[in-house]
Amino acid sequence: MRVSMTLPIGDWQACGPAAKAAEEDGFDCVQSNELKHDPFAPLAFAALATERVQLVTSVAIAFPRSPMIVANQTWDLHAHSKGRFAIGLGSQVKAHNERRFSVPWIAPAARMGEYVESLRAIFRCWEHKEKLNYKGKYYNFSLMTPEFSPPPQNLPLPPVAMAAVGPLMLKTAARHADSVRLHSIATREYLEQIVRPVLAEELAAHDKSFDHFEITGGGFIATGPDAATVKAATEKARYRVAFYGSTPAYRTVFDLHGVPDLGLRLTEMSKAGEWDQMAAQIPDDVLDLFVARATYDNLPAAIAKRYGGVVDTVSIDFAQGTPSSVRRAVVAEIQKIPSAFQGFQTAQVANA
């Protein structure tokens, strides 16, 4: 199993040192998210401070950005990290697209599929000098002059990851992407009964397999050196479960576990602005469906129970001040958990 960590993206000066420390402690990748801050710039600092770890956006919101803009950002990060960047993309939900980003919400799964296809067409144009001629229903790219075409990198083309929750987006990810980044509002049962069967069928239909298709995330991890720290991290996760559970698009997970009324109640509370009261609606038995919680010494076993055999990569944020020796030991134990993923099967290096 691979292990990732989230960069402190609110502080650019801290991103390089944090990434370097993660690399030294054996992490496989570092990631940035798009909540309050831009997800691309922090990874540039991480790229220049490291030599081995993979860098990934988890995730950048796709539809407000043209694929050409994302292609440029991806190309630069991939070049300056010497081939270690993977672009993680997500559609977000209707309300955020229309009301926060002011972009239309039209056929999100189909558009995400074309988004990834057009990215790959742009990459091939730049790396292999193919004529740019992507024509889809939602995206069309047919102009690329030498002045705007970056030079080939002589590297494998950047892997593309897609965020997915429901079956339609999961199928799209399996068909078009190299990795699926699962939402935190997921349980082991949801992964076993919904996610993996959908992915397996779609991968097989397109001559792909889990050997080269990464599954990341799908829940929360609450950990620390002692019970008090774990409890504090657990309460943060409780709020996140309530927050995400209030979104109608994520309610199917509650439905699977026979608590549909909980999702409806959380949605009504969010509409009423009762954000500070929502966490109390999540009982411990529901919370444990979503969260692997344990002190450092028991964390590998808790992750194996919660994620083993269904997920390839997990993200762990250690408590501030955790000694490097402890982080290194915990990461090494988690990496012993078996995983099907053997690496990305990206396009061949140009001129190889």
N, C-alpha and C positions, 0 to 999 in steps of 0.2 A: 504494500500500500504506500502511496505517495503522501507527503505531508506538506501543507502550504501554510503561510501566515499572511496576515493583512498588514500592509504598510501603514504607518501613521501619516496618512495623506494630508491631514490638516497642518502639518509642519514639514515643509519641503526640506529644511536643513536636517531633519531627523531621518528622512527616507533612505539616504545613502548608507549611513551607519547602521540603520535597522536591517537593511537588506544584507549588508556585509556580515552582520552578526548571525543572521538567519543562515546564510551560506556556510559560515564556519561551524554552526551547530548542526548542520546536516540536513536542513530543510531542502525539499526538492524544488519548491517554487515560492515566489512572493506575488501577492496580488493586490490590486487596488479596486475600490468600488466607486460607484457614482451615486452618492447620496447628497452630501453638502458640497462636494468638491469635484474638480475635474479628475477623471481617472487616468489620463495619459501622462501628464507632466511628472507625477511622482515616480513613475516607472523609468523615466529618463534618468533621474538621479540614481535609481537602483541599478540601472544598466551599467552606468559608469563606475559603480562601486563594487561590482561583482564580476565573476568569470564563469560560474557554473549554473546557478539557479535559473529556472525558467521564470519569465515575467509574463503576467497575464492580467487583462482587465476582467474584473468579475463583478458586474459586467458594465460595459459602456452601452448607453441607450441608443439604439440604432436609428429609428425613424427621424428624429430631429436632425440627423447628420446625413449628408450625401455619402454614398459608398465611396466616391472619389476622395472626399476629405478623410474618411477613415482609412482608405488605402494609403494615402500619403503619410498619415501618422503611424500606421502599422509598418510601412516600409522603412521609415527612419528608425523606429525603435528596434526593428528586426536587424537592420544594418549595424547600428551602434552597439547592439548586444551580441553581435556575431552569431545571429540565428537563434536567439533564445526567447523571442517574443511570440506569444500566441494572442490573437485578438478574441476576446470574449464579448459577445453581443447579446442584448436582450431587447425584447419588444416593449417592455413595461405594459401597463394596462390602459384601457380606453380613457379613463378620466385624466390620467397624467399626460397622455399624448395630446388630448384635445384642450385641456384646461391649464396645464402647467407648461407644456411645450408649444402649444398652439399649432399642432400638426394634425392632419386628418387620420382617422382610425378606420382603415379599409383593409379587409382581408389580411390580418396580421401574419398568419402562418405562411400564406402564399407569398406575401411581400418579403418575409424573412428569408424564404427559400431563394427568391430572386436576388435579394441583397447579398447573400453569400455567393451565389453564382456570379454576380457581377464583380464582386471583390476578386474572385479567382481569375476572372477574365482580365481584369486590370493587372493583377500580379503577373499573369502569363505574358501580357503585352510588354511589361517592363523587363521581365527576366529573360524571356525567350524571343522577344521582338515579334510576337504575334500581332497581327492587325487587330486593333480594338474594334469589335463589332458585336457588342452584346445588345440584343433586342428582346426585351421582355414585355410583360403587360404593365408593369409598374416602374421599371427602370430601363433606360436606354443609354448606352455609352458607345460612341462611334468616332470621337475626335481625340487624338493624342499625337501632338507634334513633338519633335525632338527637344524643343525648348522646355517642355513640361514633363518630359519622360525621364525619371531618374535612371541612373546606370544599373545594369545587372549586378546582383550581389554574389553570384556563384554560391548560393546557399539554397537549402530546401525552402520551398515557399512557406510562408507563415501558416501554421495551423489555425483553424477557425473553430471556436467554441460557441455554442448557442445555449441561452437559458431556456428552460422549458418546464411547464407544469402539467398541462393537460395532454391527452393523447394526440391531438392534431399537431401541436408544436413539438412533441416528442418524436413523432414520425418525421417531421420536417428536419429536425436535428439529425436523426439517424441517416436520412437520405442525403443531406447536403453538408453536414459539418463533420469535424474530426473529434468532437467532444460535446457532451451535454453537461451543462452546469445547472444542477437541480436547485430549486428554491428551498430555502430553509424550512418552509412550512410543508414538511414531508415526514412520514414515519417509515419504519422498516416494512410494515405491512403494505403501505402504499408503493414502496419500491418493489417489493416482491410480487404484488398482485397486479399492479398497473404499469409501473415504469419499465421494468425489465422485460416483461412479455411483449409490450409494444415495441420497444427498441429491438429486441431479438428478431421479431418478425420482419421489421422494416430493414434492418441490417442485412438479414439473409436475402431479402428480395433484391438487394442492390450489391450482392457479392461482397459484403463487408462482414466483419466480426468484431466481437468485444476485444480481441487481441490488440487491435489498433484503434479502438474507439473508447475514449476515456469517459467515465462517469464520476462527476465531482459533486460533493455536498449532499444535500438532502437531509437537513436536520441541524441541531445545535449541539455544541460541546461546551459544558460548564466545568471548569477545572481550576485547580489551585493547590498550594502546598498543604492546606489544612481545611477542615470542615467549614470554618467561617468564610474563607475565601470562596469555596465552592458554593456555599449558600448565596453569597452576594452575586456570583456569576449566574446562578440558577434564577434568581429573581429578575435579572436583566433579560434572561432568555424567556421567562414567563411573560414579560411585557411584550417581547418581540412576537411570541406566539399569538398573543391577543391582538397586537397591531396588525400582523399579516392576516390573521384569521378573520378580521373585520372586512377584508376585501372579498367581494362575491366570487371573483375568479378563482380564489384559493379554497373555496368552501367545500369542494369535493373531498378533501382529505377528512374533514369532520364528518361528512356523510358516510364515508367508508367505515368509520369507527362508531357509527350509530349515535352521534351527537349533533345532528343538523341544527337543532334549536340554538346551540351555542354559537354557531356562526351567524345565525340571524340576529341573535341578541347583541353580539359584538358589532355587527354592521349598524344596528340602530343606535348603539352607544357612540359610535364614531360620528354618525350624523348629528348627534346631540352635543358633540364636542366633549364627551366624557372620557377623554383619553387617560386621565390619571386614575380612573376607576376600573378600567378594562382588565388589567392584569389579575385583579381579584376574582375574575370570572373563570380563570383557568385553574381547575383543581389539580392536585398533584398527579392523579392517575392519568389525566390527559397530558399534563406536562411531560411525564416520563415517556410518552409515545414519541415525542419530538426531540428530547434532550438526552444525551449521554453525559451523565454527571458523576465525577469521581475525583479524588485527590490524585496527584501525579503518580503515586505508586500503583494505583489501581486503574489509571486511565487506559493503558493499552488493552486490558481485558474488557473494559466498558466499551471501547471503540470496536473491538472485535465482535462483541455481542450485538451492538447496535448497527454496525456498518459492514462487518466482515462478509465477503462473498457477494455483496450487492453494490459496493462503491469502490472506486479505485483511488480516489484522492479525498482527503479530509483537510479542513483548515483549523488550526489551533492557535489561539491567542493566549500565550502564557501571561500570568500575572506580572505586572511591572516589578522588576528587581529579582526575578527568578534567576538563579545562577546559571551560567552557560553550561556547566557540567550536568545540571539537572535537565535542562532543555535537550541537550545532546543525548542523554540516556533515554529519555521518554520518546523522542523522535525515532531513535534507532529501534526501540521495541515495537513501535507502531509500524515501522517499515517492514517488520518481519511478517505482518499479517498478509496472507496470500491475496493476490489480485490478478485478474485476467489481463489487464492492460500491459502491453509490452513496448509501447512507444508509438508515436504518430507515424503513419505511413504517408508522408507528404510527397509532393512531386520530386522527381529526381533533380539533382544539382545540375545547373546548366553547364554544358561543355564537359560533363564528367566522362 
